[in-house]
């Protein structure tokens, strides 16, 4: 599998940005290292271009007639290799060359065919969709691995998704031109497409992992048998006798939830004390002094486990480096010749890909609350990924919620790479 052509650009006029993107793609497709006949496009635009979404898709698909299938969405920011565009007009596009029988584009009006054997899927969703969590779980249940990756569109105006196949329309979508609002869309991949995916957390626990002893819908009333509000105040070392100080600390605090009830929390709190990938971060949405409860933006049940947490730049950096290292280790051969090992070391110094790593392209979906500001500077988050993975083709967007497995996460990043050999998602 050759490298996937990819491109990115920013310009106040979408047509100029599209021209820059097309020039980059054509230059890469002329190189032997890059795929010359891709058929699947992953397109991400910032919300500055939302009004022109249909024109953008029509223009790009006309200029790239060999690319028959399109998927993507809008974000307040888009990402590519080593760069992010936040709050500015921009687009990022990657062209994937995959066997035509190993992927299917789907949308709400053209659901995934029952005849297609889906192993995993890239999913774009509208956060305003009713029963979204149930739809994500249902979609995961239709894949052999149960693993989804993707995120929720973010836009200050209209939320859009791209889903087009064949002549620009998916069978069953009528006169729609491949631009949608609402529901789910994306690409399902068959077992012949090898993917490696990891979730990176952006928050660090500031308390122990505790068991929810009693709850009433969104309100947690007891943790390990104690009043939940008392536990929260004790963990944050604040008192309601000094309300301004207490509320400031509580507003900066989130909740890390584990739906399963393991005994030791080993997967939930890693060796470094940071959250594991099975932890879902949610906001504290209120306090109930009368019932000594803490209200959480998730339906709570007794038996769940939770820890109070806060966003932490250093923890986010360390965890992003960790997941990149895990992906590299999974893709690199177990045994390397001296020549290959030397070449890999040289490619690492040059931040360029090496065939031994077998990465054709990558998709990175990060929380809109992360990005450069959370990592210390413009594009710092994507620069970490590049230093860790090398100069690989990458596109993505900044989401209003990240999808991995059958869960909807927050304050995380979901990094997925297309590999050249059969490797399972994780």
Backbone torsions as a table, in degrees:
resi	resn	phi	psi	omega
1	UNK	NA	124.1	-179.6
2	UNK	-83.6	167.9	179.1
3	UNK	-63.2	143.7	178.1
4	UNK	-81.4	126.7	174.0
5	UNK	-60.6	140.8	180.0
6	UNK	-149.4	158.4	-177.5
7	UNK	-158.8	161.3	178.2
8	UNK	-154.2	152.4	-179.9
9	UNK	-163.6	156.8	173.3
10	UNK	-129.2	139.8	177.0
11	UNK	-169.3	142.8	178.7
12	UNK	-57.6	-29.8	178.6
13	UNK	-102.4	123.1	-174.9
14	UNK	-60.9	-33.4	-178.1
15	UNK	-65.0	-35.4	177.3
16	UNK	-69.1	-42.6	177.7
17	UNK	-62.2	-41.6	179.0
18	UNK	-62.8	-38.2	178.2
19	UNK	-64.2	-40.4	176.8
20	UNK	-64.4	-41.0	178.9
21	UNK	-63.4	-46.0	-179.2
22	UNK	-62.9	-38.4	178.8
23	UNK	-63.2	-42.4	178.3
24	UNK	-63.8	-44.2	-178.4
25	UNK	-63.0	-45.3	-177.8
26	UNK	-65.4	-36.6	178.0
27	UNK	-65.0	-41.1	178.9
28	UNK	-68.8	-41.4	-177.6
29	UNK	-65.8	-16.7	176.1
30	UNK	-83.1	-10.0	179.9
31	UNK	-90.5	145.9	-176.2
32	UNK	-67.0	-28.7	-176.3
33	UNK	-73.7	-17.7	-176.1
34	UNK	-105.1	151.8	178.7
35	UNK	-61.8	133.7	-176.9
36	UNK	-100.2	-12.5	-177.7
37	UNK	-136.2	58.1	179.7
38	UNK	-71.5	153.2	-179.6
39	UNK	-125.9	-13.7	-178.1
40	UNK	-117.3	128.6	179.8
41	UNK	-113.9	137.6	172.8
42	UNK	-112.7	113.0	-171.3
43	UNK	-118.0	126.9	177.5
44	UNK	-127.8	132.3	-179.9
45	UNK	-126.7	154.4	172.0
46	UNK	-83.4	163.6	-173.5
47	UNK	-69.2	-8.0	173.3
48	UNK	-63.8	-25.3	-176.8
49	UNK	-100.5	7.9	-172.3
50	UNK	-58.0	-43.5	-177.9
51	UNK	-61.9	-25.3	-178.6
52	UNK	-101.9	14.9	-174.3
53	UNK	-55.5	-45.9	-179.3
54	UNK	-66.2	-41.3	178.1
55	UNK	-62.9	-39.3	179.3
56	UNK	-62.9	-47.7	-179.9
57	UNK	-63.3	-43.7	-179.9
58	UNK	-62.0	-42.6	-177.7
59	UNK	-67.2	-48.8	-177.4
60	UNK	-65.4	-41.4	-179.0
61	UNK	-68.0	-31.6	176.3
62	UNK	-70.4	-36.7	179.8
63	UNK	-76.9	-19.8	179.6
64	UNK	-123.2	69.0	-173.3
65	UNK	-63.8	-23.0	179.1
66	UNK	-76.3	-15.5	178.3
67	UNK	-88.4	107.4	-172.1
68	UNK	-95.0	-17.0	-173.1
69	UNK	-127.8	136.3	-175.6
70	UNK	-132.9	139.4	176.0
71	UNK	-147.2	151.2	178.3
72	UNK	162.0	-169.2	-178.7
73	UNK	-165.1	-169.6	-178.1
74	UNK	-114.0	149.4	175.3
75	UNK	-143.4	162.8	172.9
76	UNK	-70.9	-13.1	173.8
77	UNK	-149.5	153.2	173.7
78	UNK	-124.2	158.7	-175.0
79	UNK	-128.4	151.4	170.5
80	UNK	-147.6	-175.5	-177.2
81	UNK	-59.6	116.3	173.2
82	UNK	73.5	7.5	-175.9
83	UNK	-150.0	149.6	172.5
84	UNK	-133.1	147.7	176.6
85	UNK	-119.2	109.5	-178.5
86	UNK	-113.1	130.9	175.4
87	UNK	54.2	42.5	173.5
88	UNK	-150.7	154.3	-178.2
89	UNK	-69.4	119.3	-175.8
90	UNK	-159.0	162.6	174.9
91	UNK	-145.4	153.2	176.0
92	UNK	-135.6	138.2	-174.1
93	UNK	-141.7	132.9	175.1
94	UNK	-127.3	137.6	-179.2
95	UNK	-108.8	120.2	-174.6
96	UNK	-104.6	131.2	175.4
97	UNK	-103.8	100.8	-177.0
98	UNK	-129.7	154.6	176.2
99	UNK	-57.1	133.5	-174.4
100	UNK	-63.9	-22.7	179.6
101	UNK	-89.2	5.7	-176.0
102	UNK	-112.9	12.3	174.1
103	UNK	-154.3	154.8	176.8
104	UNK	-143.9	130.7	172.1
105	UNK	-82.4	138.5	-180.0
106	UNK	-136.8	162.4	175.1
107	UNK	-153.4	-179.7	-178.3
108	UNK	-64.6	-30.6	179.7
109	UNK	-94.2	-8.9	176.1
110	UNK	-136.0	74.8	-176.1
111	UNK	-61.5	164.0	179.0
112	UNK	-61.0	129.3	-178.6
113	UNK	-65.5	139.2	178.7
114	UNK	-65.8	-19.5	-179.3
115	UNK	-81.6	-7.8	-179.0
116	UNK	-95.3	129.5	-179.9
117	UNK	-86.4	94.1	-177.8
118	UNK	-84.8	129.0	175.5
119	UNK	-94.8	-40.0	177.0
120	UNK	-154.1	177.0	-177.9
121	UNK	-154.7	143.3	168.4
122	UNK	-88.4	125.1	-173.4
123	UNK	-123.8	130.1	170.6
124	UNK	-113.4	138.1	-174.2
125	UNK	-141.0	155.2	173.8
126	UNK	-93.5	122.0	-176.4
127	UNK	-63.8	-18.5	-179.9
128	UNK	-85.3	-0.2	-178.4
129	UNK	-67.6	132.9	179.8
130	UNK	-68.2	141.3	178.8
131	UNK	55.4	40.2	-176.3
132	UNK	-60.4	-42.4	179.9
133	UNK	-59.4	-40.0	178.9
134	UNK	-67.1	-38.4	179.6
135	UNK	-65.6	-38.5	178.4
136	UNK	-65.0	-43.4	178.4
137	UNK	-64.9	-38.7	178.3
138	UNK	-64.4	-41.3	178.9
139	UNK	-65.3	-41.7	178.0
140	UNK	-61.8	-36.6	179.2
141	UNK	-66.8	-17.0	179.0
142	UNK	-90.6	1.3	175.6
143	UNK	-107.5	150.9	-177.6
144	UNK	-67.4	-32.8	-177.8
145	UNK	-88.9	-18.4	-174.2
146	UNK	72.9	12.9	-174.1
147	UNK	-110.6	122.3	171.0
148	UNK	-112.6	159.4	170.9
149	UNK	-145.4	146.2	-178.5
150	UNK	152.5	-147.7	-178.5
151	UNK	-177.3	177.8	-179.1
152	UNK	-92.3	135.0	176.3
153	UNK	-59.9	146.6	174.7
154	UNK	-128.7	133.4	-179.5
155	UNK	-160.3	142.5	176.3
156	UNK	-85.3	-5.3	174.7
157	UNK	-122.6	-114.5	-178.4
158	UNK	-90.9	140.2	176.2
159	UNK	-91.5	127.1	-178.5
160	UNK	-129.2	156.9	173.1
161	UNK	-133.3	149.5	175.4
162	UNK	-103.1	131.2	175.5
163	UNK	-155.9	100.7	-178.2
164	UNK	-139.7	147.4	-177.9
165	UNK	-145.5	150.8	176.1
166	UNK	67.7	-115.5	-176.7
167	UNK	-86.2	15.3	179.5
168	UNK	111.0	-12.3	178.2
169	UNK	-126.7	139.7	172.2
170	UNK	-82.0	138.4	178.7
171	UNK	-54.2	126.5	178.4
172	UNK	102.0	-9.5	-178.1
173	UNK	-92.9	5.5	174.7
174	UNK	66.0	-132.5	-175.4
175	UNK	-85.9	-2.4	-179.7
176	UNK	-60.0	143.5	-174.9
177	UNK	-100.4	20.6	176.7
178	UNK	98.0	4.1	176.4
179	UNK	-116.0	124.5	-172.7
180	UNK	-128.7	159.6	169.0
181	UNK	-128.1	137.3	178.4
182	UNK	90.7	155.9	174.7
183	UNK	71.8	-157.4	-178.6
184	UNK	-116.2	149.7	169.5
185	UNK	-151.1	173.3	178.3
186	UNK	155.2	-155.5	-179.2
187	UNK	-131.5	125.3	172.9
188	UNK	-93.4	138.8	-178.0
189	UNK	-115.5	139.6	178.5
190	UNK	-81.0	176.8	-177.7
191	UNK	-66.2	-16.0	179.5
192	UNK	-79.3	-8.6	176.5
193	UNK	-100.6	115.1	-175.8
194	UNK	-90.3	124.5	-177.8
195	UNK	-129.0	145.0	172.2
196	UNK	-125.2	127.0	-174.5
197	UNK	-135.1	143.8	179.1
198	UNK	-141.8	152.0	176.1
199	UNK	-106.3	132.2	176.5
200	UNK	-116.7	131.6	-176.3
201	UNK	-88.5	155.2	-179.8
202	UNK	-118.5	4.1	-177.8
203	UNK	-122.3	156.4	179.8
204	UNK	-123.1	134.7	-180.0
205	UNK	-66.1	142.6	175.8
206	UNK	-117.2	12.0	177.6
207	UNK	-148.6	172.6	174.6
208	UNK	-73.0	160.6	174.5
209	UNK	-80.4	120.8	-175.3
210	UNK	-119.8	161.2	177.8
211	UNK	-95.0	135.8	175.0
212	UNK	-73.4	114.1	-178.4
213	UNK	-85.6	-34.7	-178.9
214	UNK	-150.9	140.8	-179.7
215	UNK	-151.5	152.9	176.9
216	UNK	-132.6	95.2	-175.9
217	UNK	58.9	-112.2	-178.2
218	UNK	-86.6	-7.3	-175.1
219	UNK	-96.7	119.8	173.3
220	UNK	-89.6	119.1	-178.3
221	UNK	-100.8	-26.6	179.3
222	UNK	-139.6	140.6	173.1
223	UNK	-125.0	120.3	-176.6
224	UNK	50.8	37.1	176.4
225	UNK	83.6	-1.1	178.9
226	UNK	-107.5	154.8	174.5
227	UNK	-56.6	128.7	-172.6
228	UNK	-62.1	-39.5	-179.8
229	UNK	-65.0	-37.5	177.7
230	UNK	-64.0	-39.8	179.0
231	UNK	-64.4	-43.9	-179.8
232	UNK	-60.6	-49.2	-178.2
233	UNK	-62.9	-37.6	178.7
234	UNK	-67.4	-42.9	-179.5
235	UNK	-64.3	-35.8	-178.9
236	UNK	-87.6	-5.7	179.4
237	UNK	58.8	45.9	177.9
238	UNK	-132.2	168.9	-179.4
239	UNK	-138.5	145.9	176.4
240	UNK	-69.8	-8.9	173.3
241	UNK	-68.0	-21.0	174.6
242	UNK	-121.3	77.3	-167.2
243	UNK	-61.6	-39.0	-178.0
244	UNK	-63.3	-44.3	178.4
245	UNK	-65.5	-42.4	-178.6
246	UNK	-65.3	-45.4	-177.7
247	UNK	-67.1	-34.8	177.5
248	UNK	-63.0	-42.5	179.2
249	UNK	-68.2	-39.7	-178.5
250	UNK	-68.8	-38.2	178.6
251	UNK	-62.9	-27.7	179.6
252	UNK	-87.8	3.7	-174.7
253	UNK	-110.7	141.7	177.4
254	UNK	-122.4	-179.4	179.8
255	UNK	-125.7	127.9	173.5
256	UNK	-97.2	122.0	-173.2
257	UNK	-112.7	144.3	173.2
258	UNK	-125.4	118.7	-176.4
259	UNK	-76.1	-28.7	177.3
260	UNK	-86.0	157.7	-175.1
261	UNK	-114.1	69.6	177.0
262	UNK	-70.2	164.4	-174.6
263	UNK	-83.0	-38.5	-172.6
264	UNK	-113.0	-7.1	179.8
265	UNK	67.1	22.1	-176.0
266	UNK	-61.3	-40.1	179.7
267	UNK	-75.8	-27.6	-175.6
268	UNK	-79.3	-39.1	175.6
269	UNK	-118.0	111.1	-177.6
270	UNK	-71.7	-178.1	-177.7
271	UNK	-60.9	-30.0	-179.1
272	UNK	-82.1	-4.2	-176.8
273	UNK	89.5	-3.0	177.8
274	UNK	-83.6	166.8	179.3
275	UNK	-69.4	146.1	171.0
276	UNK	-88.5	178.7	-173.4
277	UNK	-75.0	-9.9	179.2
278	UNK	-90.7	5.3	180.0
279	UNK	-94.6	132.3	178.2
280	UNK	-112.8	125.9	-176.6
281	UNK	-92.1	131.3	178.2
282	UNK	-133.6	158.2	-179.7
283	UNK	-78.5	151.0	164.5
284	UNK	-83.1	122.7	-173.7
285	UNK	-108.2	-2.0	178.1
286	UNK	172.4	168.2	177.7
287	UNK	-125.8	149.0	176.3
288	UNK	-124.7	89.2	-177.5
289	UNK	-60.1	-32.8	-178.3
290	UNK	-65.4	-40.7	-178.9
291	UNK	-99.5	2.9	-179.2
292	UNK	54.8	43.1	-176.1
293	UNK	-113.5	163.7	177.3
294	UNK	-123.2	122.3	-179.7
295	UNK	-90.4	134.1	-174.6
296	UNK	-123.7	147.1	-179.4
297	UNK	-78.2	54.1	178.5
298	UNK	-166.5	141.4	174.5
299	UNK	-66.3	123.4	-173.7
300	UNK	-105.6	148.7	178.2
301	UNK	-137.9	148.6	174.8
302	UNK	-60.1	139.0	-178.7
303	UNK	103.7	-22.1	175.0
304	UNK	-67.5	160.1	177.7
305	UNK	-116.5	146.8	-178.4
306	UNK	-152.0	155.9	175.4
307	UNK	-140.8	143.1	174.1
308	UNK	-76.3	145.0	-174.4
309	UNK	-148.6	167.9	177.1
310	UNK	-141.3	152.2	176.9
311	UNK	-65.2	140.5	-174.7
312	UNK	-146.3	117.4	-176.3
313	UNK	-62.4	-44.8	-176.7
314	UNK	-67.3	-39.5	177.7
315	UNK	-66.0	-39.3	179.3
316	UNK	-64.1	-42.9	178.2
317	UNK	-62.0	-48.1	-177.3
318	UNK	-62.6	-39.8	-177.9
319	UNK	-71.9	-34.9	176.6
320	UNK	-65.0	-42.8	175.9
321	UNK	-60.9	-39.5	-179.6
322	UNK	-61.1	-48.4	-176.5
323	UNK	-68.4	-34.1	175.7
324	UNK	-63.7	-41.0	178.6
325	UNK	-64.5	-39.5	178.1
326	UNK	-62.3	-41.0	178.9
327	UNK	-65.6	-44.0	178.4
328	UNK	-60.9	-44.3	-178.7
329	UNK	-63.9	-36.5	-179.4
330	UNK	-70.8	-29.9	-176.1
331	UNK	-90.8	-27.5	-179.0
332	UNK	-75.7	144.6	179.0
333	UNK	-58.7	149.0	178.7
334	UNK	-66.9	-33.9	179.7
335	UNK	-121.4	125.1	-179.7
336	UNK	-114.9	139.4	171.2
337	UNK	-72.0	161.2	179.4
338	UNK	-60.2	-38.2	-179.7
339	UNK	-63.8	-44.5	-179.6
340	UNK	-67.4	-42.2	179.9
341	UNK	-61.4	-41.9	178.5
342	UNK	-63.8	-41.4	179.9
343	UNK	-66.1	-39.3	177.8
344	UNK	-63.4	-41.8	179.0
345	UNK	-62.8	-41.1	178.9
346	UNK	-65.8	-40.9	-179.6
347	UNK	-67.0	-32.0	177.6
348	UNK	-66.0	-41.2	179.4
349	UNK	-65.9	-32.2	-178.0
350	UNK	-90.7	-1.1	-178.5
351	UNK	55.7	39.2	178.2
352	UNK	-120.4	156.3	-177.2
353	UNK	-74.4	158.0	175.7
354	UNK	-131.7	140.7	-177.4
355	UNK	-54.6	-28.8	-178.9
356	UNK	-63.3	-24.4	179.1
357	UNK	-83.2	-20.2	171.3
358	UNK	57.7	37.7	176.3
359	UNK	-100.0	118.9	178.3
360	UNK	-90.8	-29.9	-179.1
361	UNK	-175.6	170.4	-177.9
362	UNK	-145.8	152.3	174.0
363	UNK	-123.4	128.6	179.9
364	UNK	-124.9	119.8	177.2
365	UNK	-113.1	117.1	-177.3
366	UNK	-120.9	154.5	179.4
367	UNK	-65.4	141.5	178.8
368	UNK	-65.4	-13.7	175.4
369	UNK	-88.5	2.1	177.9
370	UNK	-101.5	-123.4	179.5
371	UNK	70.9	-169.5	-175.2
372	UNK	-52.2	-47.5	-178.0
373	UNK	-57.1	-33.9	-179.1
374	UNK	-80.9	-18.6	-176.8
375	UNK	-108.8	6.1	171.3
376	UNK	103.2	-1.8	179.4
377	UNK	173.8	165.5	179.3
378	UNK	-56.3	130.8	176.6
379	UNK	63.2	12.3	-176.9
380	UNK	-61.6	-37.6	-179.2
381	UNK	-63.2	-45.4	-179.4
382	UNK	-71.7	-27.7	176.1
383	UNK	-67.8	-34.6	175.9
384	UNK	-63.3	-44.5	179.3
385	UNK	-61.3	-43.1	-178.5
386	UNK	-64.6	-43.9	179.2
387	UNK	-62.3	-33.4	-176.3
388	UNK	-82.8	-39.7	-175.8
389	UNK	-98.0	-20.0	-173.5
390	UNK	97.6	-176.6	-173.8
391	UNK	-83.9	65.0	-175.6
392	UNK	-95.2	152.8	174.3
393	UNK	-59.9	132.0	-177.6
394	UNK	-152.2	136.6	170.1
395	UNK	-138.3	163.9	177.6
396	UNK	174.9	-169.0	-178.8
397	UNK	-152.4	166.7	178.6
398	UNK	-100.0	119.7	-164.9
399	UNK	-105.3	165.7	174.5
400	UNK	-91.1	9.3	-179.4
401	UNK	166.8	139.6	-174.6
402	UNK	-107.7	140.4	-177.8
403	UNK	-107.1	127.1	173.2
404	UNK	-150.5	140.2	-170.8
405	UNK	56.5	-127.5	176.5
406	UNK	-113.3	25.8	-176.1
407	UNK	-114.7	155.7	171.3
408	UNK	-107.7	115.9	-175.2
409	UNK	-98.7	174.3	173.0
410	UNK	-143.5	145.8	179.8
411	UNK	60.8	28.0	-179.6
412	UNK	-118.0	175.2	168.3
413	UNK	-126.0	142.2	177.3
414	UNK	-119.5	110.5	-177.7
415	UNK	-106.7	123.5	-177.7
416	UNK	-130.2	131.6	179.1
417	UNK	-119.3	145.4	173.3
418	UNK	-88.3	120.5	-175.8
419	UNK	-107.7	166.9	-175.9
420	UNK	-95.3	-4.3	178.5
421	UNK	-134.4	166.7	-175.7
422	UNK	-71.3	108.7	178.3
423	UNK	-135.8	135.0	-174.2
424	UNK	-80.8	150.5	171.4
425	UNK	-67.9	160.2	-178.4
426	UNK	-149.4	NA	NA
